[in-house]
């Protein structure tokens, strides 16, 4: 998604509940400050039947189209990395 957006191609991330924030953070980490996101209705898509997935896909179709044609909303900025931090820094003990 971030790679497509960086080239100027609008892209939408479709996430199940509980994964949306991770998707936003991954996009921010890739330098994409305004990720376009749509949440797939619960329960998790892996537990839905084909018919449920089809109905839910119809439900979010308008949101996907709207997200592709509107200007994205800028997400919160990624906090700057501490100058003392390194890949080997222990964050939690």
N, C-alpha and C positions, 0 to 999 in steps of 0.2 A: 504494500500500500504506500509506504513512504517513498519507495523508489519511483513509483508511478507519479505521485504528486510532485516529486522533485523535478521530473521531466515536463511538468505542465499538464499531465493527464489527470483529471479528477478521479479520485478513487474513494470508495466507501469501505470501511471496516465493519463487518457484521459479526457481532460477538454475542455469545450467550451471557446471561446475567452472571455476574461474578468475575467475568473476564474483561469487561469493558475498561475498567481502570488500568488493568495491566496493558491493554492495547494502547491506551492513551499514553502511558508512560513509555512504552516501547517506541511509539512514534516520536515523542519528545526527545528520547535518546538518540533517534536517528536525525534529529534536527528539524522535524516537521512540527511547526508551532501551532498549526490549526488542523488537527486530524478530524476527518469526517467519520462519525460513528453512528451506527444503528444497532440497537439491541434486539436480538432475536427473542421472541416471547418464550418464557419458561413453559414447561421444564426444559432442561438441557436437550439440545437437538438429538443427541445420541439415544435418548429414551423415547423419542416421538416416533409414531408410525409414519409411513409415507404420506398418508392422507392428512395427518396433523401438520407435517412439514409443509405440504402444499398449501394448506389453509393459512398457516402462519406466514409463509412467503408472500401470499397475496396481501396479507395484513400490513407487511412492512414495505411493499413495493412503492407506495406513494412516498414514504419516508426516504427511501433510497433515491428516487428520482429528485425529490426536493433537495436532498443533500448534495446531489451532483450539480444542480443548476444554481444554487445559492452560494454566496460567499461563505466560506467556513468561519466559524467562531474561534478566535485565538484561545488556546488552552493556557492553563497556568504555566509559567515559565519553569524550566528545569533549574533547580537550585545549583549554584556554582559549586564545583568540587573544591573542597578545602585544599589549600596549598600544602598542608601537612599530610594529606591522604595519598596513598599509593595503592596499586592493585593488591598489595600484601597487607594493607592496614586491617586490623581487627576492629570491626564495628561493634559487635555485641559479644559479651562474654557470658 
